[in-house]
Amino acid sequence: MNKSAQDAGIPVLTEIIEPPQVVPRVEETPVIYENPVEDALPADSTAPINGWLDEEWTRMEQKVSARTLTQLMEHINPVLEQQVRDGLAASIEGAVADIRRNLQQTLEQLVREAVAQEIEKLQLSKE
């Protein structure tokens, strides 16, 4: 069999594959909600809402999860950014202080050595 004929049924990344259509279950007696918010909450936490399919629950869970995550990230991002800024500022201040201290010690040593050499030259020239 030809390889291209074998691969004909395999989707590629550029193809859009539509998910199978879910046909909702039709109830014999329609549920009429006087107060949709209160009626949507089950009386018993384990009792399902009449007429809700598993797919509908899954979609609701995904929407609530996405919305909650978005709201949390809106609150967390500024706090996280400030903590990163504070941490970086402290690290940079510490690094600058170390560099300044090391530079001062190096310069002091160089000046001492240069002065000692000049004094030694002056003493040799007097002799």
C-alpha positions in Angstrom: 0.0 0.0 0.0 1.2 3.5 -0.8 2.5 5.5 2.2 0.5 8.6 1.3 -2.7 6.5 1.1 -2.0 5.3 4.6 -1.4 8.8 6.0 -4.5 10.3 4.3 -6.6 9.7 7.4 -4.2 11.2 9.9 -4.8 14.8 10.7 -2.0 17.3 10.5 -1.3 20.3 12.7 -2.8 22.8 10.2 -6.2 21.0 10.1 -9.0 22.0 12.4 -10.8 19.0 13.9 -14.3 19.8 15.1 -15.3 18.1 18.4 -18.2 15.8 18.2 -21.5 17.5 18.7 -23.2 16.6 22.0 -26.9 16.2 21.7 -28.5 17.4 25.0 -30.9 15.0 26.7 -34.5 16.2 26.4 -36.6 15.9 29.5 -40.3 15.0 29.3 -41.3 17.8 31.7 -39.5 21.1 31.4 -38.2 22.7 34.5 -39.4 26.2 35.0 -37.3 28.4 37.3 -38.9 31.2 39.2 -35.5 32.3 40.7 -32.8 30.8 38.5 -30.0 31.5 41.0 -31.7 29.8 43.9 -33.2 27.0 41.8 -29.8 26.2 40.3 -28.5 25.3 43.7 -29.4 21.7 44.7 -31.3 21.2 47.9 -29.0 18.3 48.7 -25.3 18.8 47.8 -25.2 15.3 46.2 -28.4 15.7 44.2 -27.8 16.7 40.6 -29.5 19.7 39.0 -32.4 18.4 36.9 -31.4 18.4 33.2 -27.7 19.1 33.6 -25.4 16.7 31.7 -21.9 15.8 32.8 -20.6 17.9 29.8 -22.5 21.0 31.1 -21.0 20.5 34.6 -17.6 20.2 33.0 -18.0 23.4 31.0 -19.3 25.2 34.1 -16.3 23.9 36.1 -13.9 25.1 33.4 -15.5 28.5 33.2 -15.5 29.0 37.0 -11.9 27.7 37.2 -10.7 30.1 34.4 -12.5 33.1 35.9 -11.2 32.4 39.4 -7.7 31.9 38.1 -7.9 35.2 36.2 -9.2 37.1 39.3 -6.5 35.5 41.5 -3.7 36.4 39.0 -4.9 40.0 38.9 -4.4 40.2 42.7 -1.2 38.1 42.8 0.7 39.7 40.0 1.2 43.2 41.6 2.2 41.6 44.9 4.6 39.2 43.1 6.1 42.1 41.1 6.7 44.2 44.2 8.3 41.3 46.0 10.6 40.7 43.1 11.5 44.4 42.9 12.2 44.5 46.7 14.3 41.3 46.5 16.3 42.6 43.5 16.8 46.0 45.1 18.2 44.3 48.3 20.5 42.1 46.2 21.7 45.0 44.1 22.4 47.1 47.2 24.3 44.3 48.8 26.4 43.7 45.7 27.1 47.4 45.3 28.2 47.6 49.0 30.6 44.6 48.4 32.0 46.1 45.3 32.5 49.5 47.0 34.2 47.8 50.0 36.5 45.7 47.8 37.4 48.7 45.6 38.2 50.8 48.7 40.5 48.1 50.1 42.2 47.6 46.7 42.8 51.4 46.3 44.1 51.7 49.9 46.5 48.9 49.3 47.7 50.4 45.9 48.2 53.8 47.6 50.1 52.3 50.5 52.4 50.4 48.0 52.9 53.5 45.8 53.7 55.7 48.8 56.1 53.0 50.1 57.9 52.8 46.7 58.2 56.6 46.5 59.6 56.8 50.1 62.1 54.0 49.2 63.2 55.9 46.1 63.7 59.1 48.1 65.7 57.3 50.7 67.9 55.7 48.0 68.4 59.0 46.3 69.6 60.6 49.5 72.3 58.0 50.0 
